[in-house]
């Protein structure tokens, strides 16, 4: 009888631990998704701004058609990724960020464009959006860190394979984005 009570006590402790771990997995996943939704809002603002930026640049740098098309292609590719596929969205956003840098390099190469009021306003709006993205990216990465750490450490690691644990990727800049854009008109 005593061993039966001990057995029930152990089962109860394991069940309570499993419930606690399950709830923590769900909480962490929801925090990551909430943080991503903040990034998603800023990305949508960026997507809406890009066509206006491209149209403004077209008038001054018409022969830079390939650069402008690459920006639009990257924007469309990023918009095509389902919003629930966070890891693929991060890759697409890094590609878009790199192509956006090339359009601002055009601004440096064309003094008339650089002085254009619309271009300046669009550049300022995009800078605001990028700052908002940076803030939300930091928050997102902290929730990802908390989620991934819990799933990879004790006791989460014991239950990660059988419970709704999901590892997420950090939203970091890729190596190409860290390099300066090179513009060569020769």
BELFEN-V876155 format. One record per pair of residues at least 6 apart in sequence whose C-alpha atoms are under 6 Angstrom apart, sorted by the first residue. I is the first residue (numbers start at 1). J is the second residue. If there is no record, write none. Layout:
BEGIN
i:j
I:J
I:J
END
This chain:
BEGIN
i:j
25:165
28:147
32:143
32:144
35:140
39:136
60:113
71:99
74:96
75:96
78:92
78:93
81:89
87:169
90:171
98:177
107:113
107:114
141:170
148:167
150:156
151:157
151:160
END
